Amino acid sequence: MSRIVARPLTREAFAPFGDVIEADGTVESFLINRAKCRRFHDLAKVDVTGENARVLINIFRGEPYPMPHRLDMVERHPLGSQAFMPLSPRPFLVTVAPDEGGRPGTPQAFIAAPGQGVNYARGTWHGVLTVIGDEPQDFIVVDRGGDGNNLEEFYFDTPYVIVLP
């Protein structure tokens, strides 16, 4: 098994795979609601395509995975982006892989800091929701509904082992 060390999630490092969703470092923000609320504006590109496409807003409750994490499968959604924003101030593991001719290349792993979420770009290979720590964690998930198959899975012949720093 190949070993991957997860690194901190940053906008720059994650850019080839989608968007980091966070208020910190966001350039565009402004006050609304009689100046009692700051709006951090347009944090991710929600992208859906295909027959009867629509945007879904869900809550996913993830159970923790043991570490080190055994990555044997990634998935992608060819008809829509998929965003994950935690509802608690705890980190989670983000795993992505570049596309290499319709198959995933070598995975990369990131640790999303408390307050960070991700939006996987349409067609991006990624690991499943991977909660770390001792407790289940809830996430707002924005993805695509509609006709057509929006899920492709790929199983690695040799799994990867992801370790936390």
Secondary structure as the mmCIF struct_conf table of DSSP 4:
data_model
#
loop_
_struct_conf.conf_type_id
_struct_conf.id
_struct_conf.beg_label_comp_id
_struct_conf.beg_label_asym_id
_struct_conf.beg_label_seq_id
_struct_conf.end_label_comp_id
_struct_conf.end_label_asym_id
_struct_conf.end_label_seq_id
STRN STRN1 SER A 2 VAL A 5
STRN STRN2 ARG A 7 PRO A 8
HELX_RH_AL_P HELX_RH_AL_P1 ARG A 11 PHE A 14
TURN_TY1_P TURN_TY1_P1 ALA A 15 PHE A 17
STRN STRN3 GLY A 18 ILE A 21
BEND BEND1 ALA A 23 ALA A 23
TURN_TY1_P TURN_TY1_P2 ASP A 24 GLY A 25
BEND BEND2 VAL A 27 VAL A 27
STRN STRN4 SER A 29 ILE A 32
TURN_TY1_P TURN_TY1_P3 ASN A 33 LYS A 36
STRN STRN5 CYS A 37 PHE A 40
BEND BEND3 ALA A 44 ALA A 44
STRN STRN6 VAL A 48 VAL A 48
BEND BEND4 GLY A 50 GLY A 50
TURN_TY1_P TURN_TY1_P4 GLU A 51 ASN A 52
STRN STRN7 ARG A 54 GLY A 62
HELX_LH_PP_P HELX_LH_PP_P1 GLU A 63 GLU A 63
STRN STRN8 PRO A 64 PRO A 64
HELX_LH_PP_P HELX_LH_PP_P2 TYR A 65 PRO A 66
BEND BEND5 MET A 67 PRO A 68
STRN STRN9 HIS A 69 ARG A 76
TURN_TY1_P TURN_TY1_P5 PRO A 78 LEU A 79
STRN STRN10 GLY A 80 GLY A 80
STRN STRN11 GLN A 82 PRO A 86
BEND BEND6 LEU A 87 PRO A 89
STRN STRN12 PHE A 92 ALA A 97
STRN STRN13 ASP A 99 GLU A 100
TURN_TY1_P TURN_TY1_P6 GLY A 101 GLY A 102
STRN STRN14 ARG A 103 PRO A 104
BEND BEND7 THR A 106 THR A 106
STRN STRN15 GLN A 108 ALA A 112
HELX_LH_PP_P HELX_LH_PP_P3 ALA A 113 ALA A 113
TURN_TY1_P TURN_TY1_P7 PRO A 114 GLY A 115
STRN STRN16 GLY A 117 TYR A 120
HELX_LH_PP_P HELX_LH_PP_P4 ALA A 121 ALA A 121
TURN_TY1_P TURN_TY1_P8 ARG A 122 GLY A 123
STRN STRN17 TRP A 125 HIS A 126
HELX_LH_PP_P HELX_LH_PP_P5 GLY A 127 LEU A 129
STRN STRN18 THR A 130 VAL A 131
BEND BEND8 GLY A 133 GLU A 135
STRN STRN19 GLN A 137 GLY A 145
BEND BEND9 GLY A 146 GLY A 148
STRN STRN20 GLU A 152 VAL A 163
#
